[in-house]
Amino acid sequence: MSTSSLLFPVLRRSLLLAVFTGAGFAVAGAQTTSGIPGAETAPAVQPSAAQPLNFQTAAVPSFSSSLEASSSSSSSDTYNPDQAAQNQLASVQNAVLLPDLHAQYGQRRRYGAPRYRGGNTNPDGSEKYTAYVGGGFTAPVGDLHNYDTTSWGFQVGAGRNFNKNFGVNLEFAWDEFGIQGNVLNNQGIIEDPFDTYSLQGNTDGYSHIWSFSVQPVYNIKSGEGLGAYVTGGAGFYHKITTFTTPETGCDPYYAEIYGICIAVSSNEPYDSYTSNAPGIDGGFGLTYKISRFANERLYAEVRYVHVFNQQKPGVDASNFAGYINNTTGAINYPTSNLYPANSRSSDYLPVKFGIRF
């Protein structure tokens, strides 16, 4: 094999490699030139073109010639980015046309604390309806103290509040009394002067007054914590005094079930007196709110009650002896009213503790 035959293939391959390498450099150089900033001059963007459209323009601008546009464009030698941003913001504000709230709606309204009203609430936020229940003791005063002693009592009421200060309640009250010992001894003698029925020394008894009344109330202070109120009213008062004596008999349970008699003793009524009359009362109370989120209040109250009873004629310790004939044993009482004190006017102080809703 000759030397020329060996060199020819090598030269041919080298020539092809050189051609392809030169073409690659030419393409790369063209791409690099196009990517360099400023290699190609971009058309200048005028400031007016960078601004948004102004929709508040009253009239559509008339078209101008290219010469006027060229002169207008050439009037601005430099582009100010800050000025362009301000112009853009002004254009947006003009386009949106935000209303002047003060001009359209007047001065800003001042809002206070919200008040929620329902069907059970007054305009001032107080509850329309109220109820209460309480119990305590009742002390007789004045003339009633000569006959009765202190005992227990209770009251329940409900009504309407017209605002946070004033309301009216309808009330039922029960006031119990004991009876003085000398009154019981005298009554045993009056009822049984010759001790035929063993009432002397064996007489007991009790008295009570129940009433229905209208009770206006005025709350002096009714905020959180301690409060105070005054009340006064009028109504119907029913007074009863009952006298009892111990009696011994067979226990009805054993008598009916087992047929045997088990002796028991209990106080049984043997005489009773009633009296009806109008009455008035007045007093004051203190309240304590259980929780700031609750309507319930504890209360303590005292009143003065006067009942306008009219004493009926009768037989009492001062005159009963004149109607008894000790010789014949006859008792000539002119009336069956043997306890006229029940119909005397009554004064007492009910003191009650309870809860208001």
C-alpha positions in Angstrom: 0.0 0.0 0.0 1.3 3.5 -1.0 1.7 6.5 1.3 -0.8 8.6 -0.7 -3.5 6.0 -0.2 -3.1 6.2 3.5 -3.0 10.0 3.8 -6.1 10.7 1.7 -8.7 9.4 4.1 -7.1 11.3 7.0 -7.1 14.6 5.1 -10.7 14.2 4.1 -11.8 13.6 7.7 -9.8 16.5 8.9 -11.3 18.8 6.3 -14.9 17.8 7.2 -14.2 18.3 11.0 -12.8 21.8 10.3 -15.9 22.8 8.2 -18.4 21.7 10.9 -16.4 23.3 13.7 -16.3 26.6 11.9 -20.1 26.5 11.3 -20.7 25.9 15.0 -18.6 28.9 16.1 -20.5 31.1 13.7 -23.9 30.1 15.1 -22.8 30.5 18.7 -21.4 33.9 17.9 -24.6 35.1 16.4 -26.6 34.0 19.5 -24.2 35.7 21.8 -24.4 38.9 19.9 -28.2 39.0 20.0 -28.3 38.4 23.9 -26.0 41.4 24.7 -28.0 44.5 26.0 -27.8 47.3 23.6 -26.7 45.0 20.7 -29.9 45.8 19.0 -31.5 49.2 19.5 -35.2 48.8 20.9 -37.7 51.4 20.1 -38.0 54.0 22.9 -41.2 53.8 24.9 -42.7 57.3 25.4 -43.8 58.2 29.0 -47.3 58.8 27.8 -47.5 55.2 26.5 -46.4 53.8 29.9 -49.3 55.5 31.7 -52.7 53.8 31.9 -55.7 55.2 30.2 -57.5 58.0 32.0 -61.2 57.2 31.9 -62.1 60.6 33.4 -61.2 62.5 30.2 -64.3 64.5 29.2 -63.7 64.2 25.5 -61.9 61.8 23.3 -58.7 63.4 22.1 -58.5 64.1 18.4 -55.9 62.3 16.3 -52.8 64.3 15.4 -50.3 64.0 12.6 -47.1 62.0 12.9 -45.2 65.3 12.9 -47.1 66.5 16.0 -46.4 63.2 17.7 -42.8 63.4 16.9 -42.5 66.9 18.3 -44.5 65.9 21.4 -42.3 62.9 21.9 -39.1 64.9 21.4 -40.2 67.4 24.1 -39.2 64.8 26.9 -35.6 64.2 26.7 -35.5 61.8 29.7 -37.9 59.2 31.2 -38.6 59.7 35.0 -39.7 56.4 36.6 -41.0 58.2 39.8 -43.1 60.6 37.9 -44.5 57.8 35.8 -45.5 55.9 39.0 -47.3 58.9 40.4 -49.1 59.5 37.1 -50.2 55.9 37.1 -51.5 56.1 40.7 -53.5 59.3 39.9 -55.0 57.6 36.8 -56.1 54.6 38.9 -57.8 56.9 41.5 -59.5 58.9 38.8 -60.7 55.8 37.1 -62.1 54.2 40.2 -63.9 57.4 41.4 -64.0 56.6 45.1 -66.9 58.5 46.7 -66.4 61.0 49.5 -68.1 59.2 52.4 -68.4 62.4 54.5 -69.9 64.3 51.6 -72.4 61.7 50.7 -73.4 60.4 54.2 -72.6 63.4 56.4 -70.6 63.3 59.6 -69.5 59.9 61.0 -72.1 58.4 63.3 -71.1 57.7 66.9 -72.0 54.3 68.1 -72.5 53.5 71.8 -72.8 50.2 73.6 -75.3 47.9 71.8 -78.6 47.3 73.4 -80.4 44.1 72.7 -84.1 44.1 73.1 -86.6 41.2 73.1 -90.2 40.7 74.0 -89.4 40.5 77.7 -87.1 43.6 77.9 -87.9 47.2 78.5 -86.3 50.0 76.4 -83.8 50.7 79.1 -82.7 47.0 79.1 -84.5 45.9 82.3 -86.6 42.8 82.4 -90.4 43.4 82.0 -91.5 40.6 84.3 -90.3 39.6 87.8 -91.1 37.0 90.4 -89.9 36.4 94.0 -90.3 34.0 96.8 -89.1 34.3 100.4 -89.6 33.2 104.0 -88.7 34.4 107.4 -90.3 35.4 110.7 -93.2 37.7 111.7 -93.2 39.8 114.8 -96.4 41.3 116.3 -96.2 44.9 117.4 -98.6 47.3 119.2 -101.8 45.9 120.6 -101.3 42.6 118.7 -98.2 41.9 120.8 -100.4 41.6 123.9 -102.1 38.6 122.4 -99.7 37.0 119.8 -96.1 35.9 119.7 -93.4 35.9 116.9 -93.6 33.0 114.5 -92.8 32.2 110.8 -94.1 33.5 107.5 -93.6 33.3 103.7 -94.5 35.3 100.6 -94.6 34.7 96.9 -95.2 37.4 94.2 -94.9 38.2 90.5 -95.4 41.4 88.5 -94.5 43.8 85.8 -91.5 46.1 85.7 -92.1 49.3 83.6 -88.5 50.3 83.7 -85.4 49.6 85.8 -86.8 51.6 88.7 -90.6 51.1 88.9 -92.7 48.0 89.0 -96.0 46.6 90.4 -96.4 43.1 91.9 -99.3 40.9 93.0 -98.4 39.1 96.2 -99.7 36.4 98.4 -98.3 36.3 102.0 -98.8 34.0 105.0 -97.8 35.2 108.5 -98.1 32.8 111.4 -98.3 33.8 115.1 -98.2 32.0 118.4 -100.5 33.0 121.3 -99.4 34.5 124.6 -99.5 32.1 127.6 -101.8 34.3 129.7 -104.3 34.5 126.8 -104.4 30.7 126.5 -105.0 30.3 130.2 -107.8 32.9 130.2 -109.4 31.3 127.1 -109.4 27.9 128.8 -111.3 29.4 131.8 -113.7 31.4 129.5 -114.5 28.4 127.3 -114.8 25.9 130.3 -115.4 27.9 133.6 -116.2 24.8 135.6 -113.5 22.7 133.9 -116.0 20.3 132.7 -113.9 19.4 129.6 -110.5 19.8 131.2 -109.7 22.9 129.0 -108.2 24.8 131.9 -104.4 24.5 131.7 -104.7 22.3 128.5 -105.5 25.0 126.0 -103.0 25.8 123.2 -103.5 27.6 119.9 -102.1 29.6 117.0 -103.1 32.5 114.8 -102.2 33.5 111.2 -103.0 36.1 108.7 -103.0 35.4 104.9 -103.3 38.2 102.4 -103.5 39.2 98.8 -102.1 42.6 98.0 -100.9 44.9 95.3 -97.3 45.9 95.9 -95.7 48.8 93.9 -91.9 48.8 94.2 -89.3 51.4 93.4 -85.7 50.3 93.0 -83.4 53.0 94.4 -80.3 51.1 93.2 -80.3 48.0 91.0 -76.9 47.7 89.5 -74.3 45.0 90.2 -73.7 43.9 93.7 -75.8 45.5 96.4 -79.1 47.2 95.6 -82.0 48.7 97.5 -85.7 49.3 97.0 -88.8 50.6 98.8 -92.3 49.1 98.6 -95.7 49.8 99.8 -99.1 48.4 99.0 -102.7 47.5 100.0 -104.8 44.4 99.9 -107.2 42.0 101.6 -106.3 40.4 104.9 -107.9 37.3 106.4 -107.1 36.6 110.1 -107.8 33.3 111.9 -107.2 32.3 115.5 -107.6 28.7 116.5 -107.6 27.1 120.0 -106.6 23.5 120.5 -106.5 21.0 123.4 -104.8 17.6 123.7 -107.1 14.7 122.9 -106.4 11.0 123.4 -107.8 8.5 121.0 -107.0 5.3 119.0 -104.5 5.5 116.2 -106.6 5.0 113.1 -103.9 3.0 111.3 -103.6 0.3 113.8 -107.4 0.3 114.5 -108.1 -0.2 110.8 -105.3 -2.6 109.8 -104.8 -4.7 113.0 -108.1 -4.0 114.8 -106.4 -2.9 118.0 -106.4 0.5 119.7 -103.1 2.2 120.2 -103.6 5.3 122.3 -102.2 8.6 120.8 -102.5 12.1 122.0 -102.6 15.2 119.7 -103.8 18.8 119.8 -107.2 19.1 118.2 -109.0 22.3 117.5 -112.1 23.1 119.6 -112.8 26.7 118.8 -111.9 29.1 116.0 -112.5 32.8 115.1 -112.0 34.7 111.8 -111.9 38.3 110.7 -111.6 40.0 107.3 -110.4 43.5 106.7 -108.4 45.7 104.3 -104.8 46.5 105.1 -101.8 48.5 104.0 -98.1 48.0 104.3 -94.8 49.7 103.6 -91.1 48.9 103.9 -87.7 48.6 102.3 -85.3 45.9 101.3 -81.7 45.2 100.2 -80.7 43.0 97.3 -77.5 41.3 96.2 -77.0 40.2 92.6 -75.7 36.6 92.6 -73.8 37.0 89.3 -73.2 39.9 86.8 -74.5 37.6 84.1 -77.7 36.6 85.9 -80.9 38.3 86.8 -81.4 36.6 90.1 -81.0 38.6 93.3 -81.0 37.6 97.0 -83.1 39.9 99.1 -83.8 40.8 102.7 -86.9 42.9 103.5 -88.8 44.3 106.4 -92.3 45.9 106.3 -94.8 47.4 108.6 -98.3 46.0 108.1 -101.5 47.5 109.5 -104.9 45.7 109.2 -108.0 47.7 109.7 -110.0 45.1 111.7 -113.1 46.3 113.6 -113.5 44.7 117.0 -116.7 42.8 117.5 -118.5 42.7 120.8 -117.8 39.5 122.8 -116.9 37.9 126.1 -113.3 38.2 127.4 -111.4 38.0 130.6 -112.7 41.4 131.7 -116.4 40.6 131.7 -116.9 36.8 131.5 -117.4 36.4 135.3 -120.6 38.5 135.1 -122.3 35.9 132.9 -121.7 32.9 135.2 -124.0 31.8 138.0 -121.8 30.0 140.4 -124.7 28.7 142.4 -126.6 27.1 139.6 -123.6 26.5 137.4 -125.4 28.3 134.5 -123.3 30.1 131.8 -125.3 32.9 130.2 -123.0 34.3 127.6 -124.9 36.7 125.4 -122.7 35.9 122.3 -120.7 33.1 120.9 -117.8 35.4 120.3 -115.5 34.4 123.1 -112.3 35.9 121.6 -113.1 39.4 120.5 -109.3 40.2 120.3 -109.2 38.4 117.0 -111.2 41.2 115.4 -109.0 44.0 116.8 -106.8 46.0 114.5 -103.5 44.2 113.8 -100.0 45.5 113.4 -96.9 43.4 112.7 -93.5 43.3 111.1 -92.9 40.6 108.5 -89.2 40.0 107.9 -88.4 38.0 104.8 -85.4 36.6 103.0 -85.5 35.1 99.6 -84.7 35.4 95.9 -86.0 37.6 93.1 -86.0 36.5 89.5 
